[in-house]
Amino acid sequence: MNGVQIRIRGKVQGVGFRPFVWQLARRQARCGDVCNDGDGVLVRLAGGDDGFTAALADHCPPLARIDSTDCTPYCWTATPQDFTIRESGAGCMRTQIVPDAATCPACLAEMNDPRARRYRYPFINCTHCGPRLTIIRAMPYDRPFTAMAPFPLCSPCEAEFRDPADRRFHAQPVACPDCGPRLEWRAEGETLNSEAALQAAITRLAAGDIVAIKGIGGFHLACDAGNPAAVATLRARKHRPAKPLAVMLPSAAGLPADAAALMGSPAAPIVLIAKAQVSGLCDEIAPGLAEVGVMLPSNPLQHLLLQALARPIVMTSGNLSGRPPALSNAQALNDLADIADGFLLHNRDILQRM
């Protein structure tokens, strides 16, 4: 035998694991290859393990989780002279995929940088953040099997995708304003696109209207959480007279440190906070309750909205009573026509509800 193969199982697809393995192999001057398949990730090396498996666990990407590794002898018919990322294999799917992850600090900084080509782009992402589960049509996790398949990469995005030193190396949802999904605004016969669509939604929310927003994993109904009339209208139209409404905050300023840390994690959960600790809410948000469910923006579009509005916004599920939240634009336009005053949509399909 002149090599080893390492089977890695766990949450190792959709987290930049293959680029991580490639970079580790290059640092250790190893030859071989890596690929995704139905059972996780498979690494083949010329020579012995020599601490490679241990290094995988020690330097695992932030969104990944290794459940097990199995190192066995492997016989190369021709000894490799380099380390490459091999085309994904097929087979029975037993691997795990991570859920969508909140926008990472690097992408958030890039989105807010006027010099960046993704300035104010509401679909910015990289190997450390963005959509995963919600865009998967089939495994293994490669772009042709995701909702990004209809969006061919432009030359600059292709270069990033192929550059091992870039944080978008093999990031399957990578896109930019030239080649990726785009926003669309619809209201009362009015249709706007891209930045104009975003500004229309911001204007309507600030004016007290109700806006249906297509996110990454479903639709939300949004309104100004400090506007009693807007909240009362949302409750009446949604036939939800008393149940508490979830609220998205512009920042975690003034919140307990442990709650702020949890809300700022990649999972970006809703956290119960004492109402007295959350400013800018009207009483109609959670009538008769001492606590309110709050969250922080978890995707680029939400960051852009909350940065502009600088106030708490109701973000409740975009569905009719007793029905699951809409997934498609057509379903939302039909189901929510009597609730929303306008619709902030986009042209990337939601394949898995989240």
VORO-871804 format. One record per residue: residue number from 0; residue in three letters; x, y, z of N, C-alpha, C in turn. Coordinates in steps of 0.2 Angstrom, whole numbers, plus 5000, padded with zeros to 4 digits. Atoms other than C-alpha are relative to their C-alpha. Layout:
> resi,resn,n.east,n.north,n.up,ca.east,ca.north,ca.up,c.east,c.north,c.up
> NUM,ALA,X,Y,Z,X,Y,Z,X,Y,Z
...
//
This chain:
> resi,resn,n.east,n.north,n.up,ca.east,ca.north,ca.up,c.east,c.north,c.up
> 0,MET,5004,4994,5000,5000,5000,5000,5004,5006,5000
> 1,ASN,4996,4994,5000,5006,5017,4996,4997,5007,5002
> 2,GLY,5004,4994,4998,4993,5028,5003,4995,4998,5006
> 3,VAL,5005,5001,4996,4979,5030,5015,4994,5004,4998
> 4,GLN,5006,4996,5002,4961,5036,5013,4996,5001,5007
> 5,ILE,5003,4998,4994,4952,5045,5027,4992,5002,4999
> 6,ARG,5007,4999,5000,4933,5044,5029,4998,5005,5005
> 7,ILE,5002,4996,4995,4926,5059,5038,4992,5001,5000
> 8,ARG,5007,5000,4999,4908,5059,5044,4998,5006,5005
> 9,GLY,5003,4995,4996,4897,5073,5052,4997,5006,4996
> 10,LYS,5003,4994,5004,4892,5091,5047,5006,5002,4996
> 11,VAL,4993,4999,5003,4906,5092,5034,4998,5002,4992
> 12,GLN,5002,4997,5007,4896,5098,5018,4997,5007,5001
> 13,GLY,5003,4993,4999,4892,5116,5015,5003,5004,5005
> 14,VAL,4996,4996,4995,4905,5122,5027,5007,5002,4998
> 15,GLY,4993,4998,5002,4920,5125,5017,5005,4994,5002
> 16,PHE,4996,5005,4998,4927,5108,5022,5005,4998,4995
> 17,ARG,4995,5002,5006,4935,5103,5005,5005,5005,4999
> 18,PRO,4995,4995,5000,4944,5119,5004,5005,5000,5006
> 19,PHE,4996,5001,4994,4950,5117,5022,5005,4995,4999
> 20,VAL,4995,5006,5001,4957,5100,5018,5005,5002,4995
> 21,TRP,4995,4998,5005,4965,5107,5002,5006,5004,5003
> 22,GLN,4995,4995,4997,4974,5121,5012,5004,4996,5005
> 23,LEU,4996,5004,4995,4979,5109,5026,5005,4995,4996
> 24,ALA,4996,5004,5004,4986,5097,5013,5006,5004,4997
> 25,ARG,4995,4996,5003,4996,5111,5004,5005,5002,5006
> 26,ARG,4995,4998,4995,5003,5117,5021,5005,4994,5002
> 27,GLN,4996,5006,4998,5009,5099,5025,5004,4997,4994
> 28,ALA,4997,5002,5006,5015,5097,5007,4998,4993,4999
> 29,ARG,5003,5006,5001,5004,5082,5005,4997,4999,4993
> 30,CYS,5003,5002,5007,4998,5074,4988,4994,4996,5001
> 31,GLY,5006,5005,5000,4981,5066,4985,4994,5004,4998
> 32,ASP,5006,4996,5002,4963,5073,4983,4995,4999,5006
> 33,VAL,5006,5000,4995,4947,5076,4993,4994,5001,4995
> 34,CYS,5006,4999,5004,4929,5075,4987,4994,4999,5005
> 35,ASN,5006,5002,4997,4911,5075,4994,4997,4994,4997
> 36,ASP,5004,5005,5002,4900,5060,4993,4994,4999,5004
> 37,GLY,5006,5001,4996,4885,5053,5000,5001,4998,5007
> 38,ASP,4998,5001,4993,4894,5048,5016,5004,5005,5004
> 39,GLY,4997,4995,4997,4902,5064,5020,5006,5003,4995
> 40,VAL,4994,4997,5004,4920,5069,5014,5005,4994,5000
> 41,LEU,4995,5005,5000,4933,5057,5008,5007,5003,4997
> 42,VAL,4993,4998,5001,4952,5061,5008,5004,4994,4998
> 43,ARG,4995,5005,5002,4965,5051,4999,5007,5003,5000
> 44,LEU,4994,4997,4999,4983,5054,5003,5006,4995,4998
> 45,ALA,4994,5004,5001,5000,5047,4996,5004,5000,5006
> 46,GLY,4996,5001,4994,5010,5040,5010,4996,4999,5006
> 47,GLY,5004,5002,4994,5004,5038,5028,4996,5006,5003
> 48,ASP,5004,4995,4997,4992,5048,5039,5005,5006,5003
> 49,ASP,4995,4996,4998,5007,5056,5048,4997,5007,5004
> 50,GLY,5003,4994,4997,4996,5067,5059,4994,5004,4997
> 51,PHE,5005,4996,5004,4984,5073,5046,4993,5000,5003
> 52,THR,5007,5001,4997,4968,5066,5054,5000,5004,5006
> 53,ALA,5000,4996,4994,4973,5074,5070,4999,5008,4999
> 54,ALA,5000,4993,5002,4976,5091,5061,4993,5002,4998
> 55,LEU,5007,4998,5003,4958,5090,5053,4996,5002,5006
> 56,ALA,5004,4999,4994,4950,5089,5071,5003,5007,5003
> 57,ASP,4997,4994,4996,4962,5103,5078,4998,5006,4996
> 58,HIS,5001,4993,5004,4958,5116,5064,4994,5000,4996
> 59,CYS,5007,5001,5004,4940,5111,5059,4997,5007,4999
> 60,PRO,5004,4993,5002,4930,5126,5050,4995,5001,5005
> 61,PRO,5004,4998,4994,4919,5135,5062,4993,4997,4999
> 62,LEU,5007,5003,5000,4902,5128,5055,5000,4993,5000
> 63,ALA,4999,5008,5001,4909,5110,5053,4999,4997,5007
> 64,ARG,5000,5005,4994,4907,5096,5066,5002,4993,4997
> 65,ILE,4998,5007,5002,4917,5080,5064,4997,4995,5005
> 66,ASP,5002,5005,4996,4908,5065,5071,5004,4994,5000
> 67,SER,4996,5005,5000,4920,5052,5066,5005,5000,4994
> 68,THR,4995,5001,5006,4936,5048,5055,5002,4993,5000
> 69,ASP,4998,5007,5000,4941,5032,5049,5006,4999,4994
> 70,CYS,4994,5000,5005,4959,5030,5041,5001,4993,4998
> 71,THR,4998,5007,5002,4962,5014,5031,5005,5001,4994
> 72,PRO,4995,5000,5006,4976,5009,5018,4997,5001,4994
> 73,TYR,5002,4999,5007,4974,5014,5000,5006,4999,4995
> 74,CYS,4995,5001,5005,4983,5009,4985,4999,5004,4994
> 75,TRP,5000,4996,5006,4987,5022,4971,5002,4996,4994
> 76,THR,4997,5003,5006,4989,5015,4954,5005,5005,4997
> 77,ALA,4995,4995,5002,4998,5031,4950,5001,5005,5005
> 78,THR,4999,4996,4994,5006,5041,4964,4998,5008,4998
> 79,PRO,5002,4993,5002,4998,5059,4963,5006,5005,5002
> 80,GLN,4994,4995,5000,5010,5074,4961,4998,5006,5003
> 81,ASP,5003,4994,4997,4998,5087,4969,4994,4998,5004
> 82,PHE,5006,5001,4996,4983,5089,4980,4994,5004,4996
> 83,THR,5006,4997,5004,4966,5092,4971,4994,4999,5004
> 84,ILE,5007,5001,4998,4948,5094,4975,4996,4996,4994
> 85,ARG,5002,5004,5005,4940,5080,4965,4992,5001,4999
> 86,GLU,5007,5000,5002,4922,5079,4957,4996,4996,5006
> 87,SER,5004,5004,4995,4909,5074,4970,4998,4993,4998
> 88,GLY,5003,5007,5001,4904,5056,4971,4993,4999,5002
> 89,ALA,5007,5001,4999,4887,5049,4971,4999,4994,5006
> 90,GLY,5001,5005,4995,4879,5035,4982,4995,5002,5005
> 91,CYS,5005,4999,4995,4867,5033,4996,5002,5006,5005
> 92,MET,4998,4994,4996,4866,5049,5006,4999,4999,5007
> 93,ARG,5000,5001,4993,4870,5047,5024,5003,5006,5004
> 94,THR,4997,4994,4997,4879,5064,5027,4995,5005,5003
> 95,GLN,5004,4995,4998,4873,5079,5036,5002,5007,4997
> 96,ILE,4999,4993,5003,4871,5097,5030,4998,5005,5006
> 97,VAL,5001,4995,4995,4872,5112,5041,4994,5004,4998
> 98,PRO,5005,4995,5001,4858,5124,5043,5003,5007,4997
> 99,ASP,4998,4993,5002,4859,5142,5036,5003,5003,5006
> 100,ALA,4996,4997,4995,4871,5152,5045,5000,5008,4999
> 101,ALA,5000,4992,5000,4870,5171,5050,5006,5003,4997
> 102,THR,4995,4997,5004,4880,5183,5040,5006,5001,5004
> 103,CYS,4994,4999,4996,4898,5183,5046,5003,5007,5000
> 104,PRO,4997,4993,5000,4908,5199,5051,5003,5002,4994
> 105,ALA,4997,4998,5006,4918,5198,5035,4996,5002,4995
> 106,CYS,5005,4998,5006,4903,5198,5023,4997,5006,5002
> 107,LEU,5004,4994,4998,4894,5211,5034,5005,5007,4998
> 108,ALA,4995,4994,5001,4910,5223,5033,5000,5001,4992
> 109,GLU,5000,4999,5007,4911,5220,5014,4994,5003,4997
> 110,MET,5006,4998,5003,4893,5223,5011,4999,5008,5002
> 111,ASN,5000,4993,4998,4895,5240,5020,5005,5004,4997
> 112,ASP,4994,4996,5003,4911,5245,5010,4998,5003,4993
> 113,PRO,5002,4997,5007,4907,5257,4996,5005,4998,4995
> 114,ARG,4995,5002,5005,4923,5251,4987,4999,4993,4998
> 115,ALA,5001,5007,5001,4917,5233,4987,4995,4999,4994
> 116,ARG,5004,5001,5005,4909,5226,4972,4993,4997,5002
> 117,ARG,5006,5002,4997,4896,5218,4983,4997,5005,5005
> 118,TYR,5003,4995,4995,4892,5234,4992,4992,5000,4999
> 119,ARG,5007,5000,4999,4874,5233,4998,4997,4995,4996
> 120,TYR,5003,5005,5003,4871,5217,4990,4997,4995,5005
> 121,PRO,5003,5003,4995,4858,5208,4999,5000,4992,5000
> 122,PHE,4999,5007,5000,4864,5190,4995,5007,4998,5000
> 123,ILE,4993,5002,4999,4882,5191,5000,5001,4994,5004
> 124,ASN,4999,5006,4995,4889,5175,5008,5007,4998,4998
> 125,CYS,4993,5003,5001,4905,5165,5009,5000,4993,5003
> 126,THR,5000,5007,4997,4910,5148,5016,4998,5000,5007
> 127,HIS,5002,4999,4992,4907,5154,5034,4993,5002,5001
> 128,CYS,5007,4998,4998,4889,5160,5032,4996,5000,4993
> 129,GLY,5004,5000,5005,4874,5161,5021,4995,4994,4999
> 130,PRO,5005,5005,5001,4861,5149,5014,5004,4993,4999
> 131,ARG,4998,5007,5001,4864,5130,5015,4994,4995,4999
> 132,LEU,5006,5004,5001,4849,5119,5019,4995,5002,4996
> 133,THR,5006,4998,5003,4836,5130,5012,5001,5001,4992
> 134,ILE,4999,5000,5008,4844,5130,4994,5002,4993,4998
> 135,ILE,4998,5007,5003,4848,5111,4993,4994,4997,4997
> 136,ARG,5004,5005,5003,4839,5101,4980,5001,4993,5000
> 137,ALA,4998,5007,5000,4849,5086,4981,5007,5000,5003
> 138,MET,4994,5000,4998,4865,5080,4988,5004,4996,4995
> 139,PRO,4996,4996,4996,4880,5081,4987,4999,5007,4999
> 140,TYR,5001,4993,5000,4881,5099,4991,5005,5003,4995
> 141,ASP,4996,4997,5005,4887,5106,4975,4995,5005,4996
> 142,ARG,5004,4995,5003,4880,5121,4965,4995,4998,4995
> 143,PRO,5005,5003,5005,4871,5111,4951,4994,4997,5004
> 144,PHE,5005,5003,4996,4861,5103,4965,4996,5005,5005
> 145,THR,5003,4995,4996,4855,5119,4973,4996,5005,4997
> 146,ALA,5004,4995,5003,4844,5134,4970,5004,5005,4997
> 147,MET,4996,4996,5003,4859,5143,4964,5002,4998,4993
> 148,ALA,4999,5003,5007,4860,5132,4948,4998,5005,4994
> 149,PRO,5002,4996,5006,4851,5145,4937,5004,5007,5000
> 150,PHE,4996,4994,4999,4864,5158,4942,5007,4999,4998
> 151,PRO,4993,5002,5002,4880,5155,4932,5005,5006,5003
> 152,LEU,4995,4995,4997,4895,5163,4940,5003,5005,4994
> 153,CYS,4997,4995,5004,4902,5179,4932,5008,4999,5001
> 154,SER,4993,5002,5000,4921,5179,4929,5003,5002,5007
> 155,PRO,4997,4999,4994,4926,5188,4945,4998,4995,5006
> 156,CYS,5002,5005,4995,4915,5176,4956,5003,4994,4998
> 157,GLU,4997,5007,5002,4922,5161,4946,5007,5000,5003
> 158,ALA,4993,5000,4998,4940,5167,4950,5000,5000,5008
> 159,GLU,5000,5001,4993,4935,5169,4969,4999,4992,5002
> 160,PHE,5002,5006,4999,4927,5152,4968,5006,4995,4999
> 161,ARG,4994,5004,5002,4943,5144,4961,5006,5002,5004
> 162,ASP,4994,4998,4997,4955,5153,4972,5001,4997,5007
> 163,PRO,5000,5003,4993,4961,5143,4987,5001,5005,5006
> 164,ALA,4999,4995,4995,4966,5159,4996,4994,5004,5002
> 165,ASP,5006,4996,4999,4949,5166,4995,4995,4997,5005
> 166,ARG,5005,5003,4996,4936,5164,5008,4993,4997,4997
> 167,ARG,5005,5003,5004,4924,5160,4994,5002,4994,4996
> 168,PHE,4998,5006,5003,4934,5145,4988,4995,4995,5001
> 169,HIS,5005,5006,5000,4921,5132,4983,4994,5002,5004
> 170,ALA,5007,4998,4996,4907,5142,4992,4995,5000,4995
> 171,GLN,5005,5002,5005,4892,5135,4982,4995,5006,4999
> 172,PRO,5005,4995,5001,4880,5150,4985,5003,5007,4997
> 173,VAL,4997,4994,5002,4893,5163,4979,4997,5004,4995
> 174,ALA,5003,4996,5005,4886,5177,4969,5002,5008,5001
> 175,CYS,4999,4993,4999,4887,5196,4966,4994,5004,4996
> 176,PRO,5005,4996,5004,4875,5210,4958,5000,4998,4993
> 177,ASP,4999,5001,5007,4881,5205,4941,4997,4993,4998
> 178,CYS,5002,5007,5001,4877,5186,4942,4995,4997,5004
> 179,GLY,5004,5004,4995,4866,5182,4957,4993,5003,5000
> 180,PRO,5007,4998,4999,4849,5184,4963,4999,5008,5001
> 181,ARG,5002,4993,5000,4840,5201,4963,4993,5001,5004
> 182,LEU,5006,4999,4996,4827,5209,4974,4994,5003,4995
> 183,GLU,5005,4997,5004,4810,5214,4967,4994,5002,5005
> 184,TRP,5006,4997,4996,4796,5225,4974,4994,5000,4996
> 185,ARG,5006,5000,5004,4778,5223,4970,4995,5003,5005
> 186,ALA,5006,4997,4996,4763,5234,4977,4996,5004,4995
> 187,GLU,5005,4996,5003,4747,5240,4969,5003,5002,4992
> 188,GLY,4998,4999,5007,4754,5238,4951,5007,5002,4999
> 189,GLU,4993,4997,5000,4771,5245,4955,5005,4994,5000
> 190,THR,4995,5005,5000,4786,5234,4951,5007,5004,5000
> 191,LEU,4993,4997,5000,4804,5239,4956,5005,4995,5001
> 192,ASN,4995,5005,4999,4820,5230,4956,5007,5003,5004
> 193,SER,4993,4999,4997,4837,5229,4966,4999,5005,5005
> 194,GLU,5000,4995,4995,4841,5244,4976,4993,5004,5001
> 195,ALA,5006,4996,5000,4825,5253,4971,4994,4996,5004
> 196,ALA,5005,5004,4996,4815,5238,4978,5001,5000,5007
> 197,LEU,4999,4999,4993,4824,5239,4994,4998,5006,5003
> 198,GLN,5002,4994,4998,4821,5257,4996,4993,5001,5001
> 199,ALA,5007,5000,4999,4803,5255,4993,4997,4997,5006
> 200,ALA,5002,5004,4994,4801,5242,5007,5002,5004,5006
> 201,ILE,4998,4995,4994,4811,5254,5019,4995,5005,5001
> 202,THR,5005,4995,4999,4799,5268,5015,4994,4998,5002
> 203,ARG,5007,5003,4998,4783,5258,5017,5000,4998,5007
> 204,LEU,5000,5002,4993,4789,5251,5033,5000,5006,5005
> 205,ALA,4999,4994,4996,4794,5268,5040,4993,5004,5000
> 206,ALA,5006,4997,5000,4777,5274,5035,4994,4997,5004
> 207,GLY,5005,5004,4996,4768,5261,5045,4996,4995,4996
> 208,ASP,5003,5005,5004,4763,5249,5031,5003,4993,5002
> 209,ILE,4998,5007,4999,4764,5230,5032,5004,4997,4994
> 210,VAL,4996,5002,5005,4777,5222,5021,5002,4992,5000
> 211,ALA,4998,5007,5000,4779,5204,5016,5007,4999,4997
> 212,ILE,4993,5000,5002,4798,5200,5015,5002,4992,4999
> 213,LYS,4997,5007,5002,4805,5184,5006,5007,5000,5003
> 214,GLY,4993,5001,4998,4820,5179,5016,5004,4994,4997
> 215,ILE,4996,5006,5002,4832,5164,5015,4996,4994,5000
> 216,GLY,5004,5006,4999,4820,5151,5022,4993,5000,5000
> 217,GLY,5007,4999,5000,4803,5158,5020,4998,5007,5000
> 218,PHE,5003,4993,5000,4792,5174,5021,4999,5002,5007
> 219,HIS,5002,4996,4994,4790,5186,5035,4995,5005,4999
> 220,LEU,5004,4994,5000,4777,5199,5038,5003,5005,5005
> 221,ALA,4996,4995,4996,4785,5215,5045,4996,5006,5000
> 222,CYS,5003,4993,4999,4779,5231,5052,5004,5004,5006
> 223,ASP,4996,4996,4995,4786,5245,5064,4997,4998,5007
> 224,ALA,5002,5003,4994,4786,5237,5081,4998,5005,5005
> 225,GLY,5002,4995,4996,4784,5254,5089,4994,5004,4998
> 226,ASN,5006,4997,5003,4769,5259,5079,4994,4996,5002
> 227,PRO,5006,5004,4998,4753,5254,5088,4995,4998,4995
> 228,ALA,5005,5001,5005,4742,5256,5073,5002,4995,4995
> 229,ALA,4998,5005,5004,4753,5246,5062,5000,4993,5003
> 230,VAL,5000,5006,4997,4754,5232,5074,4993,4997,5001
> 231,ALA,5007,5002,5000,4735,5232,5077,4997,4998,4993
> 232,THR,5002,5002,5007,4732,5232,5058,5003,4993,4998
> 233,LEU,4997,5006,5002,4744,5217,5056,4996,4994,5004
> 234,ARG,5004,5005,4996,4735,5208,5071,4993,4998,4997
> 235,ALA,5007,5001,5003,4718,5211,5063,5000,4996,4993
> 236,ARG,4999,5003,5007,4723,5206,5045,5002,4993,5001
> 237,LYS,4997,5007,5000,4732,5190,5051,4995,4996,5005
> 238,HIS,5004,5003,4995,4718,5186,5064,5004,4997,5006
> 239,ARG,4996,5002,4994,4730,5185,5078,5000,5005,5005
> 240,PRO,5002,4994,4996,4722,5196,5091,5005,5001,5006
> 241,ALA,4997,5000,4994,4733,5192,5106,5007,4997,5001
> 242,LYS,4994,5004,5000,4748,5180,5103,5006,5005,4999
> 243,PRO,4994,4996,5000,4765,5188,5106,5003,5000,4993
> 244,LEU,4997,5000,5007,4774,5194,5090,5008,5000,5001
> 245,ALA,4993,5000,5000,4793,5191,5087,5002,5007,4997
> 246,VAL,4998,4993,5002,4803,5207,5085,5008,4999,4998
> 247,MET,4993,5000,5002,4820,5210,5076,5002,5007,5002
> 248,LEU,4997,4994,4997,4831,5223,5084,5006,5002,4995
> 249,PRO,4994,4997,5004,4844,5234,5075,5007,4998,5003
> 250,SER,4994,5002,4997,4857,5229,5087,4998,4997,5007
> 251,ALA,5001,5003,4994,4860,5220,5104,5001,5005,5006
> 252,ALA,4998,4995,4995,4864,5237,5113,4995,5000,5006
> 253,GLY,5004,5000,4994,4857,5237,5131,4997,4993,5002
> 254,LEU,5003,5007,4998,4853,5218,5131,5005,4997,5005
> 255,PRO,4995,5004,4996,4861,5206,5144,5005,4997,4995
> 256,ALA,4994,5002,5004,4878,5200,5138,4999,4993,4998
> 257,ASP,5001,5007,5002,4873,5181,5138,4995,5000,4994
> 258,ALA,5005,5000,5006,4857,5185,5127,5003,5003,4994
> 259,ALA,4997,4997,5006,4867,5196,5115,5005,4995,4997
> 260,ALA,4996,5005,5003,4880,5182,5113,4997,4995,4996
> 261,LEU,5004,5006,5003,4867,5169,5109,4997,5003,4994
> 262,MET,5003,4997,5006,4858,5181,5097,5005,5001,4994
> 263,GLY,4995,4998,5005,4874,5185,5088,5004,4994,4998
> 264,SER,4997,5006,5003,4879,5167,5085,4998,4998,4993
> 265,PRO,5002,5002,5007,4878,5158,5068,4993,4998,5000
> 266,ALA,5007,5002,5000,4861,5151,5073,4995,5005,5000
> 267,ALA,5004,4994,4999,4854,5168,5077,4993,4999,5002
> 268,PRO,5006,5002,4998,4840,5162,5087,4996,5006,5003
> 269,ILE,5004,4995,4996,4825,5171,5095,5001,4999,5007
> 270,VAL,4999,5001,4993,4828,5174,5113,4995,5004,5004
> 271,LEU,5004,4996,4995,4816,5179,5127,5003,5005,5004
> 272,ILE,4997,4995,4996,4820,5195,5135,4994,5004,5004
> 273,ALA,5005,4996,4997,4811,5205,5148,4998,5007,4996
> 274,LYS,5002,4994,5004,4801,5219,5140,5003,5006,5002
> 275,ALA,4997,4994,4997,4808,5232,5151,5007,5001,4998
> 276,GLN,4993,4999,5003,4825,5229,5143,5001,5001,4993
> 277,VAL,5001,4998,5008,4819,5232,5125,4997,5006,4999
> 278,SER,5003,4994,5002,4816,5249,5120,4997,5001,4993
> 279,GLY,5003,4998,5006,4805,5256,5106,4995,4995,4998
> 280,LEU,5006,5004,5002,4791,5243,5107,4994,5003,5003
> 281,CYS,5006,4998,4998,4773,5247,5108,4997,4994,5004
> 282,ASP,5003,5005,4996,4762,5238,5121,4997,4994,4996
> 283,GLU,5004,5005,5004,4753,5228,5107,5004,4994,4998
> 284,ILE,4996,5006,5002,4768,5217,5104,4999,4994,5003
> 285,ALA,5001,5006,4996,4766,5205,5118,4995,5002,5006
> 286,PRO,5005,4997,4995,4750,5211,5128,5000,4995,5006
> 287,GLY,5000,5004,4994,4750,5205,5146,5006,4996,5002
> 288,LEU,4994,5004,4999,4767,5197,5145,5006,5004,5003
> 289,ALA,4994,4997,4998,4783,5201,5154,5006,5000,4996
> 290,GLU,4995,5001,5004,4794,5195,5141,4998,5001,4992
> 291,VAL,5001,5000,5007,4796,5197,5122,5005,4996,4996
> 292,GLY,4995,5004,5004,4805,5186,5109,5003,5005,4995
> 293,VAL,4997,4995,5004,4818,5196,5100,5006,4996,4997
> 294,MET,4994,5003,5004,4832,5192,5087,5003,5006,4997
> 295,LEU,4996,4995,5004,4845,5201,5077,5000,4998,4993
> 296,PRO,4999,5002,5007,4847,5202,5058,5004,4994,4999
> 297,SER,4996,5006,5001,4853,5185,5052,5002,4999,4993
> 298,ASN,4997,5000,5007,4855,5188,5033,5001,5007,4998
> 299,PRO,4998,4993,5002,4861,5203,5023,4994,5004,4998
> 300,LEU,5006,4996,5002,4844,5209,5017,4997,5003,5007
> 301,GLN,5003,4997,4994,4838,5210,5035,5005,5005,5003
> 302,HIS,4996,4995,4998,4854,5219,5040,4999,5007,4996
> 303,LEU,5001,4994,5004,4851,5232,5026,4993,5003,5002
> 304,LEU,5006,4997,4997,4833,5235,5032,5001,5003,5006
> 305,LEU,5000,4997,4993,4837,5237,5050,5005,5005,5001
> 306,GLN,4995,4994,5000,4852,5248,5047,4996,5006,4997
> 307,ALA,5003,4994,5003,4841,5260,5037,4994,5002,5005
> 308,LEU,5005,4998,4996,4826,5259,5049,5002,5002,5007
> 309,ALA,4997,4998,4993,4836,5260,5065,4994,4999,5005
> 310,ARG,5005,5000,4995,4821,5254,5075,4998,4992,5000
> 311,PRO,5003,5007,5000,4813,5237,5080,4995,4999,4995
> 312,ILE,5005,5002,5005,4803,5228,5067,4997,4993,5002
> 313,VAL,5003,5006,5000,4790,5215,5069,5002,4995,4995
> 314,MET,4999,5005,5005,4795,5199,5060,4996,4994,5002
> 315,THR,5004,5006,4998,4781,5186,5061,4999,4996,4994
> 316,SER,5001,5005,5005,4778,5171,5050,4996,5002,4995
> 317,GLY,5005,4998,5005,4771,5175,5033,4996,4994,4997
> 318,ASN,5004,5005,5001,4757,5163,5033,4993,5002,5002
> 319,LEU,5007,5000,4998,4738,5162,5034,4999,4996,5006
> 320,SER,5001,5004,4994,4731,5155,5050,4999,4993,4999
> 321,GLY,5001,5008,5001,4733,5136,5051,5004,4998,4994
> 322,ARG,4996,5002,5006,4744,5136,5035,5008,5001,5001
> 323,PRO,4993,4999,4999,4763,5134,5034,5002,5007,4996
> 324,PRO,4998,4994,5004,4773,5150,5028,5001,4998,4993
> 325,ALA,4999,5000,5008,4774,5153,5009,5007,4999,4999
> 326,LEU,4993,5001,5002,4789,5147,5000,5001,5004,4993
> 327,SER,4999,4997,5007,4786,5153,4982,4997,5007,5000
> 328,ASN,5003,4993,5001,4783,5171,4976,4993,5000,4999
> 329,ALA,5007,5001,5002,4767,5165,4968,4995,4999,5006
> 330,GLN,5004,5001,4994,4760,5158,4984,5000,5005,5005
> 331,ALA,5000,4994,4995,4765,5173,4995,4995,5005,4997
> 332,LEU,5004,4995,5003,4757,5185,4982,4992,4998,5001
> 333,ASN,5007,5003,5000,4741,5174,4983,4998,5000,5007
> 334,ASP,5002,5001,4993,4740,5170,5002,5000,5006,5004
> 335,LEU,4999,4994,4995,4746,5187,5009,4997,5006,4997
> 336,ALA,5002,4994,5003,4737,5198,4997,4996,5005,5004
> 337,ASP,5005,4996,4996,4724,5204,5010,5004,5002,5007
> 338,ILE,4996,4998,4993,4738,5206,5024,5005,5005,4998
> 339,ALA,4994,4996,5001,4753,5214,5016,4998,5006,4995
> 340,ASP,5001,4994,5004,4753,5232,5008,5005,5000,4994
> 341,GLY,4995,5001,5005,4768,5227,4998,5005,4994,5001
> 342,PHE,4996,5006,5000,4780,5213,4994,5007,5001,4998
> 343,LEU,4993,4999,5002,4799,5213,4994,5002,4992,4999
> 344,LEU,4999,5007,5002,4803,5197,4984,5007,5000,4997
> 345,HIS,4994,5002,5003,4818,5189,4976,4999,4994,4995
> 346,ASN,5001,5005,5005,4821,5177,4962,5004,4994,5001
> 347,ARG,4996,5006,4998,4831,5163,4971,4994,4996,5004
> 348,ASP,5005,5005,4997,4820,5148,4975,5002,4998,5007
> 349,ILE,5000,5003,4994,4817,5143,4993,4998,4992,4999
> 350,LEU,5001,5007,5002,4819,5124,4992,4998,4996,5007
> 351,GLN,5001,5003,4993,4818,5119,5011,4998,5006,5005
> 352,ARG,5002,4995,4995,4808,5129,5024,5004,5000,5006
> 353,MET,4996,4999,4994,4817,5135,5039,4998,5005,5004
//
